[in-house]
Amino acid sequence: MKLLRTIALDPSDTFVFDAAAEPGDWAVSGAFRFYDRDPSALDGKDRTAFRSGFLGVQSWGWSTLVQIVPATAEDRRTLVDLLASQLVDKFGAPDLATARPAAEEEVAFVESLCTHPISSLIAVHRTVGDGEVRESFRRLQLKEGQDRHSKAFSFMEIEDDAEVDEHLNLANMTDGRPRR
């Protein structure tokens, strides 16, 4: 079994998100955090979290990258229980019995993203089109000759999702203003 953990290759998440996830935190997509908000009205750090953040479940913070890690059935149960608890405490679910199926669904989605080898890094890009949130995921792999994750620019990007937004402007992800 494989799940996702947050990873910080540099301190950038502490600058681009209001709350950065702790490195090594169990992670889920986290798109549900925006279910009651209009994505086109988001700006600044909220917009960045929507467009490119994975949710660290324990810290309730955001991470740009997650890593595929080996996990046990007990790890999975712990993640579901933790997420269900967070959905009650931080998201207003009425009780654990109500929150658990939603947590199970999120964790099952995470498992579906873990088809690549252990230690692969995954990035997300979210967009809105026709009233729907779309998520595309990319796998990052070490460049030839690299033997471990060290710096953010030591990776090659591997496109795994066919629906990629080719008009992505990274400079606009943080505050919505074009950079020159």
mmCIF file of the C-alpha atoms, coordinates in Angstrom:
data_MODEL
# 
_entry.id   MODEL 
# 
loop_
_atom_site.group_PDB 
_atom_site.id 
_atom_site.type_symbol 
_atom_site.label_atom_id 
_atom_site.label_alt_id 
_atom_site.label_comp_id 
_atom_site.label_asym_id 
_atom_site.label_entity_id 
_atom_site.label_seq_id 
_atom_site.pdbx_PDB_ins_code 
_atom_site.Cartn_x 
_atom_site.Cartn_y 
_atom_site.Cartn_z 
_atom_site.occupancy 
_atom_site.B_iso_or_equiv 
_atom_site.pdbx_formal_charge 
_atom_site.auth_seq_id 
_atom_site.auth_comp_id 
_atom_site.auth_asym_id 
_atom_site.auth_atom_id 
_atom_site.pdbx_PDB_model_num 
ATOM 1   C CA . MET A 1 1   ? 0.000   0.000  0.000   1.00 0.00 ? 1   MET A CA 1 
ATOM 2   C CA . LYS A 1 2   ? 1.183   3.550  -0.760  1.00 0.00 ? 2   LYS A CA 1 
ATOM 3   C CA . LEU A 1 3   ? 0.014   6.941  0.504   1.00 0.00 ? 3   LEU A CA 1 
ATOM 4   C CA . LEU A 1 4   ? 1.194   10.558 0.247   1.00 0.00 ? 4   LEU A CA 1 
ATOM 5   C CA . ARG A 1 5   ? 3.267   12.620 2.657   1.00 0.00 ? 5   ARG A CA 1 
ATOM 6   C CA . THR A 1 6   ? 4.130   16.290 2.360   1.00 0.00 ? 6   THR A CA 1 
ATOM 7   C CA . ILE A 1 7   ? 7.705   17.189 1.496   1.00 0.00 ? 7   ILE A CA 1 
ATOM 8   C CA . ALA A 1 8   ? 9.560   20.506 1.613   1.00 0.00 ? 8   ALA A CA 1 
ATOM 9   C CA . LEU A 1 9   ? 12.607  20.754 -0.641  1.00 0.00 ? 9   LEU A CA 1 
ATOM 10  C CA . ASP A 1 10  ? 13.042  24.425 0.234   1.00 0.00 ? 10  ASP A CA 1 
ATOM 11  C CA . PRO A 1 11  ? 11.217  26.976 2.444   1.00 0.00 ? 11  PRO A CA 1 
ATOM 12  C CA . SER A 1 12  ? 8.997   28.336 -0.376  1.00 0.00 ? 12  SER A CA 1 
ATOM 13  C CA . ASP A 1 13  ? 5.756   26.851 0.995   1.00 0.00 ? 13  ASP A CA 1 
ATOM 14  C CA . THR A 1 14  ? 6.133   29.039 4.089   1.00 0.00 ? 14  THR A CA 1 
ATOM 15  C CA . PHE A 1 15  ? 5.994   32.112 1.823   1.00 0.00 ? 15  PHE A CA 1 
ATOM 16  C CA . VAL A 1 16  ? 3.326   31.137 -0.708  1.00 0.00 ? 16  VAL A CA 1 
ATOM 17  C CA . PHE A 1 17  ? 0.707   29.641 1.646   1.00 0.00 ? 17  PHE A CA 1 
ATOM 18  C CA . ASP A 1 18  ? -0.933  31.174 4.716   1.00 0.00 ? 18  ASP A CA 1 
ATOM 19  C CA . ALA A 1 19  ? -0.210  27.932 6.529   1.00 0.00 ? 19  ALA A CA 1 
ATOM 20  C CA . ALA A 1 20  ? 2.461   25.575 5.241   1.00 0.00 ? 20  ALA A CA 1 
ATOM 21  C CA . ALA A 1 21  ? 2.144   21.874 5.990   1.00 0.00 ? 21  ALA A CA 1 
ATOM 22  C CA . GLU A 1 22  ? 4.724   20.267 8.202   1.00 0.00 ? 22  GLU A CA 1 
ATOM 23  C CA . PRO A 1 23  ? 7.121   18.102 6.163   1.00 0.00 ? 23  PRO A CA 1 
ATOM 24  C CA . GLY A 1 24  ? 6.223   14.428 6.531   1.00 0.00 ? 24  GLY A CA 1 
ATOM 25  C CA . ASP A 1 25  ? 2.540   15.112 7.246   1.00 0.00 ? 25  ASP A CA 1 
ATOM 26  C CA . TRP A 1 26  ? 0.050   12.650 5.721   1.00 0.00 ? 26  TRP A CA 1 
ATOM 27  C CA . ALA A 1 27  ? -1.502  14.417 2.724   1.00 0.00 ? 27  ALA A CA 1 
ATOM 28  C CA . VAL A 1 28  ? -4.723  14.489 0.733   1.00 0.00 ? 28  VAL A CA 1 
ATOM 29  C CA . SER A 1 29  ? -5.742  16.567 -2.261  1.00 0.00 ? 29  SER A CA 1 
ATOM 30  C CA . GLY A 1 30  ? -7.577  19.058 -0.078  1.00 0.00 ? 30  GLY A CA 1 
ATOM 31  C CA . ALA A 1 31  ? -9.731  20.523 -2.858  1.00 0.00 ? 31  ALA A CA 1 
ATOM 32  C CA . PHE A 1 32  ? -12.741 20.053 -0.572  1.00 0.00 ? 32  PHE A CA 1 
ATOM 33  C CA . ARG A 1 33  ? -11.478 22.995 1.519   1.00 0.00 ? 33  ARG A CA 1 
ATOM 34  C CA . PHE A 1 34  ? -12.749 25.259 -1.273  1.00 0.00 ? 34  PHE A CA 1 
ATOM 35  C CA . TYR A 1 35  ? -16.162 23.648 -1.844  1.00 0.00 ? 35  TYR A CA 1 
ATOM 36  C CA . ASP A 1 36  ? -18.096 26.665 -0.561  1.00 0.00 ? 36  ASP A CA 1 
ATOM 37  C CA . ARG A 1 37  ? -15.917 29.342 -2.148  1.00 0.00 ? 37  ARG A CA 1 
ATOM 38  C CA . ASP A 1 38  ? -15.915 30.812 -5.623  1.00 0.00 ? 38  ASP A CA 1 
ATOM 39  C CA . PRO A 1 39  ? -12.482 29.915 -7.044  1.00 0.00 ? 39  PRO A CA 1 
ATOM 40  C CA . SER A 1 40  ? -12.576 32.907 -9.400  1.00 0.00 ? 40  SER A CA 1 
ATOM 41  C CA . ALA A 1 41  ? -12.877 35.206 -6.366  1.00 0.00 ? 41  ALA A CA 1 
ATOM 42  C CA . LEU A 1 42  ? -9.819  33.766 -4.615  1.00 0.00 ? 42  LEU A CA 1 
ATOM 43  C CA . ASP A 1 43  ? -6.707  35.873 -4.515  1.00 0.00 ? 43  ASP A CA 1 
ATOM 44  C CA . GLY A 1 44  ? -3.248  35.861 -3.010  1.00 0.00 ? 44  GLY A CA 1 
ATOM 45  C CA . LYS A 1 45  ? -2.287  32.910 -0.863  1.00 0.00 ? 45  LYS A CA 1 
ATOM 46  C CA . ASP A 1 46  ? -5.789  31.393 -0.984  1.00 0.00 ? 46  ASP A CA 1 
ATOM 47  C CA . ARG A 1 47  ? -5.583  31.327 -4.769  1.00 0.00 ? 47  ARG A CA 1 
ATOM 48  C CA . THR A 1 48  ? -2.182  29.666 -4.597  1.00 0.00 ? 48  THR A CA 1 
ATOM 49  C CA . ALA A 1 49  ? -3.478  27.014 -2.188  1.00 0.00 ? 49  ALA A CA 1 
ATOM 50  C CA . PHE A 1 50  ? -6.427  26.341 -4.482  1.00 0.00 ? 50  PHE A CA 1 
ATOM 51  C CA . ARG A 1 51  ? -4.303  26.113 -7.623  1.00 0.00 ? 51  ARG A CA 1 
ATOM 52  C CA . SER A 1 52  ? -1.327  24.142 -6.346  1.00 0.00 ? 52  SER A CA 1 
ATOM 53  C CA . GLY A 1 53  ? -1.699  22.893 -2.787  1.00 0.00 ? 53  GLY A CA 1 
ATOM 54  C CA . PHE A 1 54  ? -1.974  19.478 -1.186  1.00 0.00 ? 54  PHE A CA 1 
ATOM 55  C CA . LEU A 1 55  ? -3.451  19.496 2.312   1.00 0.00 ? 55  LEU A CA 1 
ATOM 56  C CA . GLY A 1 56  ? -1.341  18.217 5.195   1.00 0.00 ? 56  GLY A CA 1 
ATOM 57  C CA . VAL A 1 57  ? -3.894  16.434 7.356   1.00 0.00 ? 57  VAL A CA 1 
ATOM 58  C CA . GLN A 1 58  ? -2.287  16.865 10.793  1.00 0.00 ? 58  GLN A CA 1 
ATOM 59  C CA . SER A 1 59  ? -1.054  20.451 10.312  1.00 0.00 ? 59  SER A CA 1 
ATOM 60  C CA . TRP A 1 60  ? -4.044  21.525 8.149   1.00 0.00 ? 60  TRP A CA 1 
ATOM 61  C CA . GLY A 1 61  ? -1.480  23.433 6.085   1.00 0.00 ? 61  GLY A CA 1 
ATOM 62  C CA . TRP A 1 62  ? -0.557  23.330 2.399   1.00 0.00 ? 62  TRP A CA 1 
ATOM 63  C CA . SER A 1 63  ? 2.322   21.721 0.528   1.00 0.00 ? 63  SER A CA 1 
ATOM 64  C CA . THR A 1 64  ? 3.314   22.232 -3.106  1.00 0.00 ? 64  THR A CA 1 
ATOM 65  C CA . LEU A 1 65  ? 4.717   18.717 -3.380  1.00 0.00 ? 65  LEU A CA 1 
ATOM 66  C CA . VAL A 1 66  ? 3.912   15.352 -1.892  1.00 0.00 ? 66  VAL A CA 1 
ATOM 67  C CA . GLN A 1 67  ? 5.914   12.152 -1.945  1.00 0.00 ? 67  GLN A CA 1 
ATOM 68  C CA . ILE A 1 68  ? 4.631   8.633  -2.509  1.00 0.00 ? 68  ILE A CA 1 
ATOM 69  C CA . VAL A 1 69  ? 5.589   6.563  0.528   1.00 0.00 ? 69  VAL A CA 1 
ATOM 70  C CA . PRO A 1 70  ? 5.014   2.965  1.624   1.00 0.00 ? 70  PRO A CA 1 
ATOM 71  C CA . ALA A 1 71  ? 2.179   2.606  4.121   1.00 0.00 ? 71  ALA A CA 1 
ATOM 72  C CA . THR A 1 72  ? 0.554   -0.091 6.208   1.00 0.00 ? 72  THR A CA 1 
ATOM 73  C CA . ALA A 1 73  ? -3.128  -0.804 6.755   1.00 0.00 ? 73  ALA A CA 1 
ATOM 74  C CA . GLU A 1 74  ? -2.681  0.771  10.212  1.00 0.00 ? 74  GLU A CA 1 
ATOM 75  C CA . ASP A 1 75  ? -1.231  3.938  8.599   1.00 0.00 ? 75  ASP A CA 1 
ATOM 76  C CA . ARG A 1 76  ? -4.298  4.113  6.374   1.00 0.00 ? 76  ARG A CA 1 
ATOM 77  C CA . ARG A 1 77  ? -6.683  3.693  9.324   1.00 0.00 ? 77  ARG A CA 1 
ATOM 78  C CA . THR A 1 78  ? -4.776  6.370  11.231  1.00 0.00 ? 78  THR A CA 1 
ATOM 79  C CA . LEU A 1 79  ? -5.020  8.750  8.259   1.00 0.00 ? 79  LEU A CA 1 
ATOM 80  C CA . VAL A 1 80  ? -8.767  8.161  7.850   1.00 0.00 ? 80  VAL A CA 1 
ATOM 81  C CA . ASP A 1 81  ? -9.350  8.667  11.593  1.00 0.00 ? 81  ASP A CA 1 
ATOM 82  C CA . LEU A 1 82  ? -7.207  11.810 11.664  1.00 0.00 ? 82  LEU A CA 1 
ATOM 83  C CA . LEU A 1 83  ? -8.910  13.311 8.614   1.00 0.00 ? 83  LEU A CA 1 
ATOM 84  C CA . ALA A 1 84  ? -12.375 12.474 9.992   1.00 0.00 ? 84  ALA A CA 1 
ATOM 85  C CA . SER A 1 85  ? -11.426 14.172 13.265  1.00 0.00 ? 85  SER A CA 1 
ATOM 86  C CA . GLN A 1 86  ? -10.144 17.250 11.403  1.00 0.00 ? 86  GLN A CA 1 
ATOM 87  C CA . LEU A 1 87  ? -13.371 17.384 9.361   1.00 0.00 ? 87  LEU A CA 1 
ATOM 88  C CA . VAL A 1 88  ? -15.286 17.600 12.651  1.00 0.00 ? 88  VAL A CA 1 
ATOM 89  C CA . ASP A 1 89  ? -12.914 20.023 14.400  1.00 0.00 ? 89  ASP A CA 1 
ATOM 90  C CA . LYS A 1 90  ? -11.986 22.345 11.546  1.00 0.00 ? 90  LYS A CA 1 
ATOM 91  C CA . PHE A 1 91  ? -14.596 21.865 8.863   1.00 0.00 ? 91  PHE A CA 1 
ATOM 92  C CA . GLY A 1 92  ? -17.837 21.582 10.819  1.00 0.00 ? 92  GLY A CA 1 
ATOM 93  C CA . ALA A 1 93  ? -18.836 17.963 10.195  1.00 0.00 ? 93  ALA A CA 1 
ATOM 94  C CA . PRO A 1 94  ? -21.490 17.070 12.799  1.00 0.00 ? 94  PRO A CA 1 
ATOM 95  C CA . ASP A 1 95  ? -19.716 13.948 14.135  1.00 0.00 ? 95  ASP A CA 1 
ATOM 96  C CA . LEU A 1 96  ? -17.094 11.310 13.363  1.00 0.00 ? 96  LEU A CA 1 
ATOM 97  C CA . ALA A 1 97  ? -19.653 8.869  11.963  1.00 0.00 ? 97  ALA A CA 1 
ATOM 98  C CA . THR A 1 98  ? -20.690 11.455 9.377   1.00 0.00 ? 98  THR A CA 1 
ATOM 99  C CA . ALA A 1 99  ? -17.103 12.542 8.639   1.00 0.00 ? 99  ALA A CA 1 
ATOM 100 C CA . ARG A 1 100 ? -15.594 9.055  8.270   1.00 0.00 ? 100 ARG A CA 1 
ATOM 101 C CA . PRO A 1 101 ? -17.128 8.236  4.821   1.00 0.00 ? 101 PRO A CA 1 
ATOM 102 C CA . ALA A 1 102 ? -15.849 11.560 3.438   1.00 0.00 ? 102 ALA A CA 1 
ATOM 103 C CA . ALA A 1 103 ? -12.406 10.848 4.922   1.00 0.00 ? 103 ALA A CA 1 
ATOM 104 C CA . GLU A 1 104 ? -12.478 7.328  3.412   1.00 0.00 ? 104 GLU A CA 1 
ATOM 105 C CA . GLU A 1 105 ? -13.284 8.824  -0.005  1.00 0.00 ? 105 GLU A CA 1 
ATOM 106 C CA . GLU A 1 106 ? -10.398 11.313 0.214   1.00 0.00 ? 106 GLU A CA 1 
ATOM 107 C CA . VAL A 1 107 ? -7.933  8.610  1.241   1.00 0.00 ? 107 VAL A CA 1 
ATOM 108 C CA . ALA A 1 108 ? -9.144  6.297  -1.539  1.00 0.00 ? 108 ALA A CA 1 
ATOM 109 C CA . PHE A 1 109 ? -8.493  9.136  -3.994  1.00 0.00 ? 109 PHE A CA 1 
ATOM 110 C CA . VAL A 1 110 ? -4.968  9.525  -2.577  1.00 0.00 ? 110 VAL A CA 1 
ATOM 111 C CA . GLU A 1 111 ? -4.366  5.819  -3.112  1.00 0.00 ? 111 GLU A CA 1 
ATOM 112 C CA . SER A 1 112 ? -5.426  6.198  -6.752  1.00 0.00 ? 112 SER A CA 1 
ATOM 113 C CA . LEU A 1 113 ? -2.653  8.787  -7.200  1.00 0.00 ? 113 LEU A CA 1 
ATOM 114 C CA . CYS A 1 114 ? 0.005   6.411  -5.873  1.00 0.00 ? 114 CYS A CA 1 
ATOM 115 C CA . THR A 1 115 ? 0.516   4.317  -8.995  1.00 0.00 ? 115 THR A CA 1 
ATOM 116 C CA . HIS A 1 116 ? 4.114   5.493  -9.433  1.00 0.00 ? 116 HIS A CA 1 
ATOM 117 C CA . PRO A 1 117 ? 7.207   4.189  -7.644  1.00 0.00 ? 117 PRO A CA 1 
ATOM 118 C CA . ILE A 1 118 ? 7.918   4.918  -3.983  1.00 0.00 ? 118 ILE A CA 1 
ATOM 119 C CA . SER A 1 119 ? 9.643   8.315  -3.515  1.00 0.00 ? 119 SER A CA 1 
ATOM 120 C CA . SER A 1 120 ? 8.060   9.833  -6.641  1.00 0.00 ? 120 SER A CA 1 
ATOM 121 C CA . LEU A 1 121 ? 6.995   13.417 -6.089  1.00 0.00 ? 121 LEU A CA 1 
ATOM 122 C CA . ILE A 1 122 ? 3.564   14.616 -7.183  1.00 0.00 ? 122 ILE A CA 1 
ATOM 123 C CA . ALA A 1 123 ? 2.384   18.166 -7.940  1.00 0.00 ? 123 ALA A CA 1 
ATOM 124 C CA . VAL A 1 124 ? -1.194  19.309 -8.517  1.00 0.00 ? 124 VAL A CA 1 
ATOM 125 C CA . HIS A 1 125 ? -2.707  22.048 -10.655 1.00 0.00 ? 125 HIS A CA 1 
ATOM 126 C CA . ARG A 1 126 ? -6.367  22.969 -10.197 1.00 0.00 ? 126 ARG A CA 1 
ATOM 127 C CA . THR A 1 127 ? -8.514  24.975 -12.569 1.00 0.00 ? 127 THR A CA 1 
ATOM 128 C CA . VAL A 1 128 ? -12.177 25.785 -12.869 1.00 0.00 ? 128 VAL A CA 1 
ATOM 129 C CA . GLY A 1 129 ? -14.055 25.268 -16.117 1.00 0.00 ? 129 GLY A CA 1 
ATOM 130 C CA . ASP A 1 130 ? -17.762 24.964 -16.824 1.00 0.00 ? 130 ASP A CA 1 
ATOM 131 C CA . GLY A 1 131 ? -18.451 25.277 -13.093 1.00 0.00 ? 131 GLY A CA 1 
ATOM 132 C CA . GLU A 1 132 ? -16.291 22.271 -12.210 1.00 0.00 ? 132 GLU A CA 1 
ATOM 133 C CA . VAL A 1 133 ? -12.969 22.068 -10.418 1.00 0.00 ? 133 VAL A CA 1 
ATOM 134 C CA . ARG A 1 134 ? -10.450 20.075 -12.421 1.00 0.00 ? 134 ARG A CA 1 
ATOM 135 C CA . GLU A 1 135 ? -7.284  18.660 -10.955 1.00 0.00 ? 135 GLU A CA 1 
ATOM 136 C CA . SER A 1 136 ? -4.302  17.562 -13.004 1.00 0.00 ? 136 SER A CA 1 
ATOM 137 C CA . PHE A 1 137 ? -1.360  15.792 -11.416 1.00 0.00 ? 137 PHE A CA 1 
ATOM 138 C CA . ARG A 1 138 ? 2.262   15.627 -12.488 1.00 0.00 ? 138 ARG A CA 1 
ATOM 139 C CA . ARG A 1 139 ? 4.974   13.324 -11.359 1.00 0.00 ? 139 ARG A CA 1 
ATOM 140 C CA . LEU A 1 140 ? 8.463   14.639 -10.768 1.00 0.00 ? 140 LEU A CA 1 
ATOM 141 C CA . GLN A 1 141 ? 11.372  12.268 -11.040 1.00 0.00 ? 141 GLN A CA 1 
ATOM 142 C CA . LEU A 1 142 ? 15.031  12.623 -10.144 1.00 0.00 ? 142 LEU A CA 1 
ATOM 143 C CA . LYS A 1 143 ? 17.274  13.639 -13.022 1.00 0.00 ? 143 LYS A CA 1 
ATOM 144 C CA . GLU A 1 144 ? 19.646  10.985 -14.266 1.00 0.00 ? 144 GLU A CA 1 
ATOM 145 C CA . GLY A 1 145 ? 22.584  10.658 -11.905 1.00 0.00 ? 145 GLY A CA 1 
ATOM 146 C CA . GLN A 1 146 ? 20.680  12.013 -8.873  1.00 0.00 ? 146 GLN A CA 1 
ATOM 147 C CA . ASP A 1 147 ? 20.340  9.491  -6.077  1.00 0.00 ? 147 ASP A CA 1 
ATOM 148 C CA . ARG A 1 148 ? 18.049  11.373 -3.681  1.00 0.00 ? 148 ARG A CA 1 
ATOM 149 C CA . HIS A 1 149 ? 15.753  14.384 -3.344  1.00 0.00 ? 149 HIS A CA 1 
ATOM 150 C CA . SER A 1 150 ? 17.908  17.371 -2.518  1.00 0.00 ? 150 SER A CA 1 
ATOM 151 C CA . LYS A 1 151 ? 16.864  20.539 -4.294  1.00 0.00 ? 151 LYS A CA 1 
ATOM 152 C CA . ALA A 1 152 ? 13.711  21.567 -6.082  1.00 0.00 ? 152 ALA A CA 1 
ATOM 153 C CA . PHE A 1 153 ? 15.565  21.958 -9.382  1.00 0.00 ? 153 PHE A CA 1 
ATOM 154 C CA . SER A 1 154 ? 17.053  18.451 -9.350  1.00 0.00 ? 154 SER A CA 1 
ATOM 155 C CA . PHE A 1 155 ? 13.967  16.995 -10.991 1.00 0.00 ? 155 PHE A CA 1 
ATOM 156 C CA . MET A 1 156 ? 12.528  16.325 -14.403 1.00 0.00 ? 156 MET A CA 1 
ATOM 157 C CA . GLU A 1 157 ? 8.825   16.800 -14.874 1.00 0.00 ? 157 GLU A CA 1 
ATOM 158 C CA . ILE A 1 158 ? 6.890   13.842 -16.200 1.00 0.00 ? 158 ILE A CA 1 
ATOM 159 C CA . GLU A 1 159 ? 3.410   14.656 -17.470 1.00 0.00 ? 159 GLU A CA 1 
ATOM 160 C CA . ASP A 1 160 ? 1.034   11.985 -16.262 1.00 0.00 ? 160 ASP A CA 1 
ATOM 161 C CA . ASP A 1 161 ? -2.228  13.840 -16.752 1.00 0.00 ? 161 ASP A CA 1 
ATOM 162 C CA . ALA A 1 162 ? -3.287  14.615 -20.305 1.00 0.00 ? 162 ALA A CA 1 
ATOM 163 C CA . GLU A 1 163 ? -5.395  17.639 -19.332 1.00 0.00 ? 163 GLU A CA 1 
ATOM 164 C CA . VAL A 1 164 ? -2.724  20.154 -18.464 1.00 0.00 ? 164 VAL A CA 1 
ATOM 165 C CA . ASP A 1 165 ? -3.358  23.887 -18.575 1.00 0.00 ? 165 ASP A CA 1 
ATOM 166 C CA . GLU A 1 166 ? -0.820  25.014 -21.165 1.00 0.00 ? 166 GLU A CA 1 
ATOM 167 C CA . HIS A 1 167 ? -1.538  28.669 -20.312 1.00 0.00 ? 167 HIS A CA 1 
ATOM 168 C CA . LEU A 1 168 ? -0.332  28.314 -16.726 1.00 0.00 ? 168 LEU A CA 1 
ATOM 169 C CA . ASN A 1 169 ? 1.526   31.424 -15.619 1.00 0.00 ? 169 ASN A CA 1 
ATOM 170 C CA . LEU A 1 170 ? 3.435   30.631 -12.421 1.00 0.00 ? 170 LEU A CA 1 
ATOM 171 C CA . ALA A 1 171 ? 4.122   34.310 -11.776 1.00 0.00 ? 171 ALA A CA 1 
ATOM 172 C CA . ASN A 1 172 ? 0.403   34.930 -11.392 1.00 0.00 ? 172 ASN A CA 1 
ATOM 173 C CA . MET A 1 173 ? -0.197  32.135 -8.886  1.00 0.00 ? 173 MET A CA 1 
ATOM 174 C CA . THR A 1 174 ? 0.712   34.100 -5.771  1.00 0.00 ? 174 THR A CA 1 
ATOM 175 C CA . ASP A 1 175 ? -1.123  37.382 -5.987  1.00 0.00 ? 175 ASP A CA 1 
ATOM 176 C CA . GLY A 1 176 ? -2.940  37.555 -9.303  1.00 0.00 ? 176 GLY A CA 1 
ATOM 177 C CA . ARG A 1 177 ? -0.875  40.436 -10.702 1.00 0.00 ? 177 ARG A CA 1 
ATOM 178 C CA . PRO A 1 178 ? 1.181   39.854 -13.849 1.00 0.00 ? 178 PRO A CA 1 
ATOM 179 C CA . ARG A 1 179 ? 4.934   40.183 -13.447 1.00 0.00 ? 179 ARG A CA 1 
ATOM 180 C CA . ARG A 1 180 ? 7.109   41.837 -16.047 1.00 0.00 ? 180 ARG A CA 1 
# 
